[in-house]
Amino acid sequence: MIKPKYQGDVCGSLPIVLAALEHRVMVVSLQDNLHGGPSDKNFASASEVGSSIKVYCSGGAKEVAFFQAYRAGIDWVR
């Protein structure tokens, strides 16, 4: 399990290093509805992908939409 204090390394600097090594990189993260976080800059130019899925949890279904931005050689999806 990744501890939250390391999440910045895995979701922040690691994708940039892998992209610099010419790997195809995609970071998928949840929309936390907390604006002003460090990941906001990665999604500033994000656009809705146009597809959604239903996720079943807690006894009900929730519709989930996806947003994508391409920056610094990395696909950022949430």
VEXZA-553907 format. One line per field, with one value per residue: residue number from 1; residue in one letter; x, y, z of N, C-alpha, C in turn. Coordinates in Angstrom, 3 decimals. Layout:
BEGIN
resi	[NUM, ...];
resn	[a, ...];
n.u	[X, ...];
n.v	[Y, ...];
n.w	[Z, ...];
ca.u	[X, ...];
ca.v	[Y, ...];
ca.w	[Z, ...];
c.u	[X, ...];
c.v	[Y, ...];
c.w	[Z, ...];
***
This chain:
BEGIN
resi	[1, 2, 3, 4, 5, 6, 7, 8, 9, 10, 11, 12, 13, 14, 15, 16, 17, 18, 19, 20, 21, 22, 23, 24, 25, 26, 27, 28, 29, 30, 31, 32, 33, 34, 35, 36, 37, 38, 39, 40, 41, 42, 43, 44, 45, 46, 47, 48, 49, 50, 51, 52, 53, 54, 55, 56, 57, 58, 59, 60, 61, 62, 63, 64, 65, 66, 67, 68, 69, 70, 71, 72, 73, 74, 75, 76, 77, 78];
resn	[m, i, k, p, k, y, q, g, d, v, c, g, s, l, p, i, v, l, a, a, l, e, h, r, v, m, v, v, s, l, q, d, n, l, h, g, g, p, s, d, k, n, f, a, s, a, s, e, v, g, s, s, i, k, v, y, c, s, g, g, a, k, e, v, a, f, f, q, a, y, r, a, g, i, d, w, v, r];
n.u	[0.839, 0.558, 1.645, 0.017, 1.861, 3.744, 2.417, 2.603, 5.121, 4.697, 2.514, 3.327, 6.289, 7.386, 5.897, 6.799, 9.546, 9.511, 8.287, 10.254, 12.123, 11.126, 8.903, 5.504, 3.128, 0.438, -1.542, -3.958, -6.371, -8.553, -11.248, -11.294, -12.816, -11.726, -10.546, -7.639, -5.595, -2.379, -2.512, -4.118, -2.930, -2.228, -4.586, -5.659, -6.164, -7.905, -10.316, -13.621, -13.930, -16.067, -17.245, -18.795, -19.088, -20.902, -20.544, -20.801, -21.485, -21.746, -24.391, -25.679, -25.773, -23.399, -22.758, -19.864, -17.787, -15.134, -12.173, -9.608, -6.255, -3.363, -0.109, 3.267, 4.149, 2.593, -0.418, -3.021, -5.591, -8.800];
n.v	[-1.165, 2.204, 4.897, 7.995, 10.190, 9.618, 9.747, 12.012, 11.671, 9.373, 10.090, 12.507, 13.306, 10.852, 10.041, 12.071, 11.595, 9.020, 9.591, 11.220, 9.295, 8.218, 6.555, 5.509, 7.191, 7.262, 8.825, 8.096, 9.431, 10.087, 12.420, 14.662, 16.748, 18.771, 21.762, 23.632, 21.990, 20.284, 18.859, 20.282, 21.896, 20.025, 19.405, 21.686, 22.255, 20.266, 18.232, 16.948, 13.526, 12.318, 9.941, 7.783, 5.750, 3.364, 2.944, 0.631, 0.842, 0.834, -0.027, 1.216, 2.808, 4.832, 7.368, 7.886, 10.228, 10.952, 12.924, 14.356, 15.381, 16.368, 16.747, 17.656, 15.298, 13.362, 11.589, 12.780, 11.677, 11.893];
n.w	[0.000, -0.821, 0.959, 1.799, 1.922, 0.018, -2.342, -3.950, -5.136, -6.722, -8.354, -9.308, -9.750, -10.717, -13.133, -14.885, -15.049, -16.200, -18.677, -19.775, -20.289, -22.526, -22.237, -22.602, -20.831, -18.556, -16.233, -13.955, -11.951, -9.172, -9.198, -6.784, -5.965, -4.518, -4.829, -5.720, -5.112, -5.600, -8.017, -9.714, -11.722, -13.635, -14.816, -15.876, -18.562, -19.215, -20.906, -21.300, -21.965, -23.181, -22.731, -20.373, -17.434, -15.434, -12.030, -9.528, -6.213, -2.656, -2.557, -4.681, -7.953, -9.577, -11.911, -13.771, -15.201, -17.537, -17.730, -19.695, -20.162, -21.967, -21.211, -20.973, -22.170, -21.029, -20.438, -18.622, -16.695, -15.308];
ca.u	[0.000, 1.315, 1.229, -0.308, 2.967, 4.491, 1.548, 3.148, 6.211, 4.160, 1.619, 3.917, 7.610, 7.655, 5.446, 7.636, 10.797, 9.248, 8.051, 11.556, 12.809, 10.358, 7.834, 4.137, 2.692, -0.910, -1.851, -5.401, -6.641, -9.936, -11.599, -11.605, -13.639, -11.010, -9.803, -6.484, -4.587, -1.229, -2.783, -4.952, -2.196, -2.211, -5.903, -6.140, -6.654, -8.617, -11.631, -14.377, -13.658, -17.315, -17.808, -18.950, -19.412, -21.595, -19.792, -21.734, -20.893, -22.606, -25.775, -26.259, -24.945, -22.956, -22.203, -18.550, -17.301, -13.681, -11.570, -8.249, -5.365, -2.038, 0.868, 4.622, 4.293, 1.839, -1.880, -3.575, -7.006, -9.578];
ca.v	[0.000, 3.445, 5.866, 9.279, 11.129, 9.256, 9.871, 13.060, 11.094, 8.419, 10.778, 13.777, 13.277, 9.593, 10.071, 12.981, 10.891, 7.939, 10.195, 11.673, 8.092, 7.840, 5.601, 6.033, 7.323, 7.749, 8.911, 8.107, 9.769, 10.437, 13.833, 14.731, 17.931, 19.716, 22.626, 24.267, 20.977, 20.312, 18.259, 21.170, 22.365, 18.962, 19.301, 23.020, 22.216, 18.996, 18.256, 15.720, 12.533, 12.048, 8.646, 7.612, 4.390, 3.254, 2.247, 0.166, 0.793, 1.244, -0.363, 2.028, 3.052, 6.211, 7.574, 8.495, 10.793, 11.036, 14.123, 14.049, 16.452, 15.877, 17.763, 17.178, 13.926, 12.465, 11.666, 12.935, 11.302, 11.764];
ca.w	[0.000, -0.889, 1.978, 1.186, 1.799, -1.185, -3.505, -4.807, -5.916, -7.695, -9.289, -9.730, -10.377, -11.419, -14.532, -15.660, -15.295, -17.159, -19.993, -20.265, -20.761, -23.716, -21.951, -22.719, -19.443, -18.302, -14.812, -13.732, -10.558, -8.862, -9.001, -5.353, -5.721, -3.669, -5.734, -5.121, -4.828, -6.497, -9.320, -10.536, -12.900, -14.633, -15.427, -16.242, -19.942, -19.413, -21.543, -21.071, -22.999, -23.884, -22.362, -18.942, -17.024, -14.158, -10.999, -8.508, -4.873, -1.536, -2.846, -5.746, -9.132, -9.787, -13.238, -13.688, -16.466, -17.594, -18.289, -20.120, -20.606, -22.359, -20.833, -20.685, -22.648, -20.139, -20.445, -17.277, -16.788, -14.074];
c.u	[0.897, 0.778, 0.996, 0.878, 3.834, 3.678, 2.057, 4.278, 5.684, 3.312, 2.218, 5.222, 7.888, 7.146, 6.320, 8.968, 10.595, 9.011, 9.363, 12.389, 12.068, 9.379, 6.499, 3.556, 1.270, -1.144, -3.367, -5.625, -8.104, -10.095, -12.056, -12.480, -13.011, -10.138, -8.669, -5.399, -3.472, -1.509, -3.611, -4.231, -2.168, -3.526, -6.469, -6.720, -7.444, -9.959, -12.311, -14.180, -14.913, -17.860, -17.894, -19.278, -20.217, -20.743, -20.781, -21.009, -21.913, -24.079, -26.432, -25.281, -24.626, -22.404, -20.908, -18.128, -15.784, -13.250, -10.112, -7.519, -4.035, -1.052, 2.186, 4.806, 3.536, 0.347, -2.343, -5.072, -7.612, -11.027];
c.v	[1.247, 4.407, 7.215, 10.222, 10.828, 9.422, 10.939, 12.549, 10.211, 9.124, 12.062, 13.610, 11.994, 9.600, 10.962, 12.315, 9.781, 8.478, 10.684, 10.508, 7.455, 6.693, 6.279, 6.033, 7.871, 7.697, 9.017, 8.372, 10.136, 11.944, 13.952, 15.918, 18.906, 20.563, 23.308, 23.275, 21.002, 19.733, 19.161, 21.629, 21.311, 18.880, 20.643, 23.040, 20.947, 19.209, 16.915, 14.789, 12.211, 10.659, 8.581, 6.154, 4.458, 2.416, 1.893, 0.058, 1.281, 1.042, 0.457, 2.205, 4.537, 6.305, 8.371, 8.963, 10.923, 12.330, 13.816, 15.309, 15.809, 16.998, 17.088, 15.718, 12.898, 12.687, 11.702, 12.696, 11.291, 11.879];
c.w	[0.000, 0.154, 1.319, 1.019, 0.577, -2.459, -4.466, -5.685, -7.032, -8.742, -9.845, -10.469, -11.153, -12.864, -15.420, -16.008, -16.329, -18.558, -20.598, -20.796, -21.941, -23.481, -22.210, -21.312, -19.391, -16.794, -14.688, -12.254, -10.390, -8.791, -7.562, -4.978, -4.738, -4.576, -4.991, -4.754, -5.864, -7.875, -10.226, -11.802, -14.000, -15.402, -15.859, -17.651, -20.246, -20.096, -21.314, -22.259, -23.799, -23.635, -20.842, -18.670, -15.733, -13.221, -9.894, -7.169, -3.858, -1.858, -3.947, -6.895, -9.234, -11.201, -13.114, -15.073, -16.385, -18.259, -18.587, -20.539, -20.972, -22.101, -20.498, -21.078, -21.837, -20.346, -18.992, -17.380, -15.401, -14.381];
***
